[in-house]
Amino acid sequence: MNDELMTRAIELSERSVEAGGGPFGAVVVKDDKIVAEGTNRVTLDNDPTAHAEVLAIRNACDRLNTFDLGGCEIYASCEPCPMCLGAIYWSRMRRAYYANTREDAARIRFSDEDIYDEFSRPLQERRIVSLVRIPSDRALDAFDRWIRKRDKTPY
């Protein structure tokens, strides 16, 4: 853990507020050096996925020319939401540091509890009631093509 790296993530959260975004910042680090940064741009870009952690991950992947950030860590000004946590897992980072908790975020009306609650409910009781499977041989064929493809990049 590096206090200077967390300080940078917090500075980014402060800058985000000044720029009109949400109070969140994140840095992706490799070998104790910042390789990418991100701030919350949800309302600035009209993009519900434009969270600081997701943007930092996208920027790191672009800069390092890889989708595998296994040798990296992330410092975030707040505990990652479910989406950001998923992105951290998908990017293969093994460690995430954060300052504010999700309870701290909930106090300023950035609550993820409804999402956590949704995940624990049976599918038929969730808000997205239109989540319906439409079986398709063609969709399965795309999976078969992937399995047979010899020059694919697994991930």
N, C-alpha and C positions, 0 to 999 in steps of 0.2 A: 504494500500500500504506500502511496506517495501523496503527501498532503498538497504539494504544489500542483499535481494533476487534478486533484479534487477542487482546489481553488480555481483552476482554469474552468472547469465545468460550471462552477458556481458563477464565475464572472460571465460566462456565456449566458447563463439563465438571467442575470441582471440585464445584460445587453438585449436579450430577447424581449424583456418587458419594455425597455425603452423604445425598441423598434416596432412594438405593437403586437408581438407574439406572446405566447404563454410563458410562464416563468420556469423554463426548463432548458438545460444545456447538457451536452455530453461530449466527451472526447474518447477516441479510440487510440490506444497506446500499444506500441510494439517496442520492446527493449527499453522501456522507460522513456520513450520519445513519442510525442503526439504525432500521429500520422493523419488524423482527420478530426474534424469538429462538426458539431451540429447544434442547432437551436430549434425550438418549437416554432413551426411556421404554419400551423393548422389554419388559422384565420387569415394569415397573410397570403397563403397560396390556395385557399379554399380546398384543402386536401386533408381529410381526416387521418391520413397515415403519415403526415409530415411531423412526426414527433422527433425530438432532439436525438434520441438514440437511433432511430431508423435512419435519419439523415446522416448521422455520423458513420453508421455502418455502410450506407451507400457510398459515402465519400471515401471511406477507407478502402472499400473494395475497388472503387475506381482508381484511386491512387496506387494501390498495391497490385492492381490488375489480377485480382483473384476473388473468388466467392468464398474462400475458406480463410477465415480470420483466426484459425486455431492458435496461432502464436501471439495473439493480441489479447488485450483486456480493455474493458470499458469503464470509464468513470462518468457517473451521471449525477446531476444535482438532486435527483429524486429517485426513489425506488421505481424501477421500470414497471409500466403497466403490462397487462397480459400480452398485448400486441408486441410491445418492445421486448419483453422477455422472450417471446417466441422468436423474434428476429435475432436475439442474442444466441439462442440455442441453434437456430438454423445457420448462423454464421460460424458456429463451432467455437466461439470464445468460451473459455472455461472459468473465467472470473469476471464478476461485475461488482463494482463498488458504487455506493450511493450515499447521499447525505440525508435529505428529507425522506420521511417514511410515507407510505400511502395514506396513513392516517393524517399526517400533516397536510397532504394534498387534498384530502377530503374536506378538511376544515376551510379551505379556500375554494370549495366547490369543484374540485377535480377528483371526483370519486370514481373508482373502478369497481366498487363493491357489487353493483348491479351485474357487471360482467362475470365476476367470480361466482355470484349466485346463479346466473344463467348456466354456467358450465356444470354446476352440480345438479341441475334439474334433468329429468328425463326429456328426451327430444320433443315429445308431444306437449310438454308443458312450457317450452321456451317461447320467448317473444317472437322469434322468427319462426312462425308456424308454417310458412311456405317452404321450409327446407324439405323438399320431396325428391326422392331418387327417381330418375327416369332411366331405366336400364337401356343400354345401347351397345350393340355388337360393334359398331364403328368406334365408339369410345374405347372399348376393350382392344380393338385392333391397333389403336395408337399405342397402347401399353405393350402389345405383342411386338410392334415395330421397334419400340425402345429396347426390349429384351434382345431382339435379334441384331440390333445395330452394333457393328464391330468397332466403329470409330467414335463412340460416344464418350463424353466426359462424365463419369459417375459423380454424383454428389449426394 
